Amino acid sequence: MDTYGRRATGDGRRATGDGRRATGDGRRATGDGRRAVLLAARSAVALYRLLDALPVFAGDDRITRLFTLVPGSDFGVDALSVIDDVGGRTLPWDDACRRTYDLVLTASPKGELSLLRGRHVLLPHGAGFNKSIPGEGSADSASGLDPEYLLPSDDDAPIALHALAHPDQVARLAAATPTAAERAKVVGDPTLERILASLSLRDRYRTALGTGSRTLIVLASTWGPECLLRQRPDLPAELAAHLPCDEYQLALIVHPNERSLLGRYELTERLSPALDAGMVLAGPYEEWGSVLIAADALITDHGSTALYYSAARDRPVVNVHRSGVELIPGSPMDVLLRRIPELGPAEAVKEALKAYRPGTGNAAAQAAFAGQGESLSRLRTEVYTLLGLTPPVRHAPPRLLPSPAAATRTPAAFDVHAAVFAEGVRIDRRPTGIGPPGHHLAVEHGGASEQLARSAGLLYRRPLPPSPTAGEVAWTAAGWAEHALSEYSGCRSAAAVVASGLCVLRVRGDEHTYAVRVEPRSEGGRIIRIDPAAALSAVHTWSSAHHGMPDDEFCLNCVIGDRAFRVLLRPATDEEAGLVI
C-alpha cells in the first residue's frame, strides 16, 4: 500500500478479473417469497452511507436485508466490524456471488460488482463529487463520477438507478458519461437528511460533550496526502495550546479511510497531545454528524464534511487546504474554499473565524444538496418501484443521530495565566505541558500525577464517587484542605470542591477556613456556570497579590473571556467545613 492509501498494485481501475459472471447455481437469496436486498460495501464509509438509507425499508417484513464486503479496498477491514455492531447478517463474498437479489445497493461503483446478480442501485457517496484521486481511474475525473467505473462492459449488470443529490451532479455525469446519466435521478442525500432531522438535539449533544458555554471548534480532516492531518499534523495540539480551555473546546472528525489506514491505536498516539488536553475525537459513524450540529465553528480541508456542516446551519468555517491536485475546480468544495477565510498559524484562529462572512458557507452547500428533507421519501419511491412493491403505509422518518461521547481524557493540571485588576482577576487556563508556564500551576488532586501535585501552587479535590461497600472512610472538606497543606509543602492554597458553585478553601499561613461561592450568570434566558476550579485560581491569584485573605465577606470578579462571574468569599460555617468529599 502506498502513502495515498491506495492498493499497491494496478492503477485503481475496476477489478473485473477475466470478465466472468458468477456461475453458481443462481439460487435466490431468500426462499420464502421475500424480496432480498443486498447491501454491498467495499469500505466503512460506503457502508455508513448505505446504513443511512436503510430506513426506506423500515418496518417492511417483505424485505430481507443482507450485507457483504466487496473485496479489493484497503479500507474494508473496518466495515465488517460495523456490520457486526449493527447486528447485520453478513454473506461471505463467494457466497454472495452465487445468489440472486431483487436489489443490490452500493455507495461506490468500484470493485467486482458485476459478480453480484440483481438490479443495482448506486447511492450518493459523500457530497459534491469534489475530489479526483491521482493514479486511479480516468485522469482528472471526479471520484464517483468516473466513466472508468460507470460505463458497463458486456458482462456487467447495468445500474438500474444512480441516485444523486443535486441536478448539477446529473449534468456533470451526463457530460462525462451520457449513457450512465440516463439512469440518474435526483433523490437528495440521506445522510444530510439525518443531520437536518437532528438539529433540535443540539443542546443535548453539547451537554453530552461537556461543552457548556464554551465555543466548540471542530477540525475536519479528509483522507489522503492532501488532508489536514497529513499537511498540518500539529494543528490540533497547536490550537489546544493557544486557546483557553474555559472558553474553547476542540473536536476532530477524521475520514473513515484515514482511520482505517492508521488504525485506532496509531491515530490516538499521534493525537496524544491534543487528546490529553481534552480534544474530542468523534466516532466515524453517526457521531461526526452530532458533533457538527454541536459545533460553533469549523476548520476544514477539502473534504465534504464542511458541506454537511454548512448546509445544516450558517456558522463560521475557515480553510486550511493547501493547493494540490485532488480538488476538482468548480466543485462545491472548491467554491466554498475560495470564499471562506484561510487559517495561517494557529494563533490567528480567532481572527480567521471573525473574518467569515455570514451566508458564504450555506450558499456553497446549496450547490451540493437538493431536495433537502425529502431524500428518504424520494429514494423510497424509486426502490419500491424497482422491487415491484407498494411501499408501506407508514413511512419511517430519518433516524435521529445519537449523542456523541465526551472526551476520553480530561486535563487535571493547568498553567494558569492571571491578571489582577481593581474589581477582580482575569483567568486564562491552559492544560499544562503544551504551552508556557503561567502565574501558577493548578492541579486536581487524584486526577493528575503526584509529581504535578507536588509542584502545584493551588491544589484542589473534587468529590469521589460513592463507595460500593457498606463501610467507608471519607474526608471532610476542611480536613482534606488542611491535610493537603501539610502533605504538599509547595502548595499555597488547597480547596475542596463540595457542590455546584461552592468550595471550601484553606490558605497557608492563615488559620481560617473560607467558603468560596461562584454565582452563575444569566444570559438570554440561560444560566451559565463556570468550573469552580477556575474561580479558585482567581481567589488564589488575588490573595497572592494582596498578601492574604480579607477579614470579612468579600466579592471579586473572575473574568473568563468576555464574561465576569461574581465570586463571594467569607469564613466557612462549621457545616460547610464539615461537608464530606
ABEGO torsion letter per residue (X at the ends): XBAAGBBABEAGBBBAEAGBBBABAGBBABAAGBBBBBBBBABAAAAAAAAAAAAAABGBAABBBBBBBBBGBAAAAAAAAAAAAAGBBBBBAAAAAABBBABBBBABABEBAAABBEBBBBBBBEBGGABBBBGBEBBGBBBGABAAAABBBAABBBBABBBBABAAAAAAAAAABAAAAAABBBAEBAAAAAAAAAAAAAAAAAAAAGAEABBBBBBBBBBEAABAAAABAAAAAAAAAABBAAABBBBBBBBAAAAAAAEAAAAAAAAAAAAAAGBBBBBABGAAAAAAAABABBBBBABAAAAAAAAABBBBBBBABBBBAABBBGBAAAAAAAABBBBBBAAAAAAAAAABBBGAAAAAAAAABBGBGAAAAAAAAAAAAAAGBBBBABBBBBBBBBBBBBBABBBABBBBBBBBBAAEBBBBBBBBGABBBBABBBBBBGABBAAAAAABABBBBBBBBBBABABBBBBBAAAAAAAAAAABAABABBBBBABBGBBBBBBBGBABBBBBBBBBBBBGGBBBBBBAAAAAAAAAAAAAAAGEBBABBBBBBBBBEABBBBBBBBBBBAAAAABBX
